[in-house]
Amino acid sequence: MDFIQLHPKRERRLTAGHQWIFSNEIAEIKGAPQAGDVVQVRRTDGHHLGYAYYHPHSLIAGRLLTRERVVPDATFYAERIRAAIELRARRYPDAQALRLVHSESDGLPGIVIDRFGTAVVVQIVSAGAERHLEWILDAIRGQVAPETIVLRNDNALRMLEGLPLEVRTVHGDATTAAFEENGLHYVIDLLGGQKTGFYVDQRENRAEFGRFIRHGDRVLDAFCNEGGFALHAARAGAAEVIAVDSSKPALERAKANAERNGLSGIRFEAHDVMEWLPAMPTEGGFDVINLDPPSFAKNKKMAGAALKGYRKLHEAAIRALKPGGILATAKCSHHIESERFYGSLLEAAGRLDREVRLLHRAGQPADHPIDPAMPETDYLSFFIVRIS
């Protein structure tokens, strides 16, 4: 089998548990492996370190699959997916919507698998996983037996590995999925919704947000997507909820979800939040505001600009809050550390001579586990604060 051997003094990160091998960490390549091939990884001394997906044209030249001496095959994928599903069953035995496989954190690099009711959505972003797609699909059918499987391979990360963008159904024929989360009923678009169709990573955060709503509150849900935070606010007794997103199809789905749950008092509006919120003519109009923007930083080079964007957004939200109001805010990029994100909020408050009290902080839920050796798997931060 072809192999790659690591450079002297550049194997420490890998031996400490990280799973990515960068191109400048490879000292020798044996054979002529192609994009997506599985190769053996050898330490500087030539001893076996593991097996990895290889890519000759990507900065991440290797994605470690296993440290064992067994070459990954169909049984490997079946066992890894089974183990991931069993782990979720411990924490979410009755969940209808959850992440079944969270890529590197489940030892399956470049593979995301979400379940929504009787449907499963798969997203592949590595050439190696693409090679073994049929093994992955067979494992899903064997473990989950879904009525529908959709490939949401429209993530731009695929282009970094020379993979085409596509969305297609590979099993069944449903285009929507219905499920319950936190006692609320949703129907999502499997083919056209954002990411894999729904942000299951905010499940616990949506529930916690609802606990801060009082009867009669005026609430803003900015970047509302499918309306999850807005629905929780309305159910908790908010007198008025304004749910804003730039996507009209998402707003239509959110409105339908509100009607499905018999919730009134939500006004859905299409705006670019980054332009609309700072331009609001009045200050102090909301009791509670939720901010759940998309990632502002797709890479490390964008971190500085992203933090300025977060500060601008936080300033606009603080201006729109009544004194003593509640602000919930989240970021979803591993390129921005949690403390730096929270710092953008404190900076915004300081510029407006307002005080912050931290009430709740959280991250991603248990079905999106974090590998401590890979900070890249720790991406979601969520804060609820009081602004006085």
N, C-alpha and C positions, 0 to 999 in steps of 0.2 A: 504493500500500500504506500501511496505517496505520503510524505511527511514534511512538516515544517519544524525547524529547530530554532529555539529562542536565542537572542543575543545574550552574551554575558552581562550580568548586572541588570538585566531587564526582565527577569522572570519573577521578581519578588511579588509584584502585584498579582500575577497569575497564581502563584503558590499560596498567596494569602486568601484566595477565593474569588477574585474577579474573573469574569468569563469572557472578556473581550481581549483580542490580541490585535494590536495596531501594527500597521505595515512596517513601521520603523523598529519594531521589536523582533523582527524575524531575521535571523542570521543566515539561514540556509533553507532552500526549498528543494526537496528531493522529488524528481519526477516532473510532470507538467500538469498539475491539478488545474481544473477549470472552475469557473464560477459555480458555486453550489456543491462542489465535491466535498465529501467527508475525508479529512486527512488526519493522520496521527500528529499529535503535538508532542515534541520532545524538549526536555529541558536542556540547558547549556551542556550538561554532562552526557547528553544522549539518552538519558533514561525517559521512560514513558511518562507523560503528564496527562494525556487524555486524547479525545477525538473531538474535532471541531468542523463546522462548516467553514469552507475556505472561499475567499473572493479576491482575485488578483487586482481588481481595480477599485476597491473600496478602502477608505481609511481604516475601517474595522475589517482587517484582513482575515480574522478568525473569530468565530463565535463558538465557545466551548460547549459541547453537548454533554459529555460525560468524562469523568476521570478514571472510570473503570477500563478494563482491557477488552471490553466487548464492543464490537462495531455496531452502532445503532442500526436497527432494522424495524420491521413492522411491530414486533413484540415490544421493542423499546418504546415506541410511541404509545402503544396501547397501555403499557405499564405507567408511563409518566402521566398520561391523561387520566387514567384511573386514580392514581395517587392524588392528583390535583383535585378531582371531583370529590374524593373521600375527605380531603381536608376541608373543603367548603361545607360538606354535610355536617361537620362538627359544629360549626358556628351558625349555619343557615339551613337547617334541615328542611324548612318549609318554604324557602324563598322561591319565588317564581321568576325573578330577574336577578342575575348575578354573573360575575365573571368566573368562568370555569378554569381558564388557563391565563396566567398573567406573565407570559413570555419568559424572560430569564429567571424571574422569581420562582417559576415552576420547572426550571431546567429545560425549557423549550424555547430557545432564543428565536425572536422574530415571529412568534405565534401568539395571537390573542384569540380567545374563544369566549363569547358571551352567550348566555341563554336568556331568552325572553319568552316565557310561557312554553309553548310547544315548538318554538323555533330556536335555532342556533345560528349565530353569526360568527364567521371566521375571518380573521384578518392576518395576512401573511406579509411580512416586510423583509424577509431574508431569502436569498436565492437558494440556500440549502433547504429551508423548509418548503419552498416552492417545488423543489425536486421530489419531495416526499409527501406531496399533497394527498395522494390517494391513501397512503398509510394513515395520515392524520384523519381523513374523512372516514375511513373504515373504523378507526378507533372511536370516533364520535358516535357513529351509528351503533357500535357495539355497547358503548357505555351509557348513552343518553336516549337513543332511539327517538330522535326528534321527528316531527312531521315535516319540517322544512329546514334546509341548511342553505344559507346565503353566504357567498364570498364577497366581503366588502374590501376588495383590494384596490381602493381608491386613495390610499394614504401616500402622500408625496415621498415618504421615505423609501418606497419601492424603487423610485427612479434612481436613487443612489446606488442601487444594486443592479441596475439595468433591467428592471422588471416592468412590464406594462401595467397601466392603471385599468382596472376593470371592476364591474359589479355584476355578478351573475348568480343565479340560483342553481345549485348543483343537486338538490334533493327536494322533492315536493314542489308546490307551486304557490304558496301563500306569499303575499306582498306586504302584509301587515302582521303584527303580533299583539296579542292582548295579554295583560298580566296585572297583578296587584302588587303594590309596594306601600308599606306603611298604612295599609287600609284604604289606599286610593287606587282607582282603576285607570289604567292607561291603555291606549292603542297607539302603536308607533309604526312608522314607515320603515320597513326593513331595507328597502332599496335606496331610499332618498334621505333618510334622517342623518343627522350629523354623526361622525365617527362610526360606531357600529349600530346606531339607531337611538341610543339613550345613554345618558351618563349615569351608569349604575354606581360609580364611585362616590357620588354625593348622597347616597341612600341615608346613612346615619346623620349626615349634616343637614339634610332637609328636615328630618324629624326633630333634631335639636333646634333648628331655626323656628319651627312651629311652636316650640315651648316658650319662646320669648314674645309671642304675639298676644296682645290683650284685646278684649272686646272693644270695638270702636276705633282701633288703630287705623291710620292711613299708611299703606305699605307700598314701597316700590321694589319690584323684582326686575333688576337690570340684567340683560343678556339671559332672558328667561327660557330660551330654547323650547322644550316641550311643556314648560309651565310648572315644573315640580315644586319650586319654592313658593310660587304664587298660589298654587292649590293648597299647600300646607297653611299658608297665611289665611286664606279665605276660610278654610275649615276651622281654624282656631278662633275665628270671630272677627277678623278685620272688617271694618266698615267699608273700606275701599282699597282695592289693590290695583296698581297700574303695572302691567307686565309688558316690558319693552324688549324687542329684539329686532335685528336688521333683516331677518329672514321671514318673509311673509308665509311661506309654507309651514315653517315651524310655528308661527303664531296661529295659523289655522288649526294645526294639530293640537296646540295648547288650548285653544278655545273649545275644541271638540272634547278634550279631556275634562275641562271644567264642566261642561254640560253633562258629560257622562257621569260625573260625580254629584250632580245637582247643586253645584256651587255657583252663586251669583256674586255680583259686586266686583268682578274682575274686568278691567278694561285692558284690552290687548292693543298695543300700538307699535307700528313699525317705525323705528328710528335707528340711526347710528348713535349708540349710547355715548361714544366718545365725543361726539359733537353736540348731541341733544342735552345731555345732563349738565355740562358746563354752561350752556346757553339758557338754562331755565331762568325766567325773569324774576321769580320770587325765591326768597330764602326761608329755610325752616319750615317746609311744608309737610314733611313726612315724619312719622313716629318711628318707622323701621325701614331700613333699606338693605337689600341684598345685592351684592355684586358677585357675579360668577362669570367673568370674562373668559374668552378663549386664551390660549397661550400667547403671551406677548413676546416670548423668546424661543425661537426655533433652534438656536445654537448659542454658544457662549459669546460670540461677537455681538449678539443682540441684547445681552444682559443689561448694559448701561441704558440703552434706549428704552428697554422694557420697564426698568425701575422708574424712569421719568414718566412713562405712561401710567404706571400704577399710582405714582404720586399725584399726577393730574386727575386721575379718576377718583382717588380718595378725597382730594380737595373738593371736587364737585359734589361728591356724596355728602361730605360733612357740611357744606354750605346748605344742602337741601334738607338736612336733618334739624328737627326741633332740638333745643337744648335738653340734654338728658335722653336723647334718642338712641336707638340701637342700630349698629351697623354690623352686618355680616359681610365678610369679604374672603375671596378664595383666589389662589393661583394654582396653575396646573402645568408647571414646567420645572424639570429638575435642574435647568440652567440657572434658576433663581433660588438661592437658599431661603429657607423659611424665615430666618431672622432678618435678612435683607428686605424681604417682602414686607414683613411687619414693620421694619424701619421706615419704609416708604409711607406707611400709614401714620406713624408717629411724626415724621417730618411734615406731612400734610397738615396734621392737627396743630403742630407747632407754628406753622406759617399763618394759621388762622386764629392763633391764640386760644385754642380749644384743648380740653383735657381728655385723656383716654383712660378708660379702666377696662382691663382685659377680663372678660367674663367666661370665655370658653375658647379652647384651641383644640384642633383635631387635624387629622390627615386623612389618608386613604383607609378604607375599611379592610377587614380581614380577607376578603376575596381578591384584594389587590396587594398581596404580601410584598414586603420589602426584603431584599437581600442585603444584609449589613455590609457585605464586601463590595456591593455595587451601589454607590450613591445615586446612580442614574435611575434606579428603581423607586426612589423616594421622590415623588414629584408633586403630590397634592398637599396644600396647606389651607386651613380654614380657621378663621378667627371670628369671634363675636365680641364686640366691644360696646361700651357705653360712651357716648361723646357728650361732654358737658361744656 
